Each structure stands twice: as structure tokens, then as C-alpha cells.
Amino acid sequence: MDAKKKVRGRRLRHNRVRKKVVGTSDRPRLAVYRSNRHMYAQLIDDFTGRTLVSASTLKDAGSAADRIKAAQAVGEAIAGRAKDAGIELVTFDRGGFRYHGRVKAIADGAREGGLNF
């Protein structure tokens, strides 16, 4: 598959997801981005356009050699920061990526950390 088609397909899927998934100050959007090397997660309030909390494998995974465990550590880190900010309820935005592997690991880690979605 051509790289441009792959990126365009993900953007189309993400737009389709974003039609329904909206983050508010009461229930922010847990947006996930997966690159080849790292994972990023943010809690976003779409009405004000602010990122409330963020976490990534760059600073939160420690020395996890396994990418699934690193993603789960990111989920637990964002859940801990959300708890500190007084956030317990979120909506999950998979960002056009399939809900399996590292994306699912972030969701599972966030649930284990105490976030509800």
C-alpha cells in the first residue's frame, strides 16, 4: 500500500470518529496517537481548545522494552494525572487507528488507573 493512501485512509477514519466523539470540560476526549516508535495520549476539552493532561512514551514509559507494556504505562500515567486534575469520566478517541495492540493497551492502562469510558 502506498504511504500516502495509508495516511489519507487514517485521516478519513479519524474524521468519521470525530463526528461523534466530542470532549467537554466535564468529559474530555482521550485522544491517542500512535507513531512507529512512540505513543501519545491527551485529554482535550474541544470547546475551549485546551489540552488538559498529556502523557507519552517519551517521558512516561521508563525503560519498558515491550511496546505494549510501554503503552499501558502511558495509559496509567494519563489516568493518574487526570485524577490529580479531578477528571474521572472521558470519551475515547482512537484517532483512526484500530482498537487493538498498543491503542487497546493505552485504554486498558487508563481503565486500570481509574478512568471511566
Secondary structure, DSSP 8 states (H G I E B T S, - for coil): --HHHHHHHHHHHHHHHHTT----SSS-EEEEEE-SS-EEEEEEETTTTEEEEEEEHHHHSTT--SHHHHHHHHHHHHHHHHHHTT--B-EEE-TTS-SSTHHHHHHHHHHHTT-B-
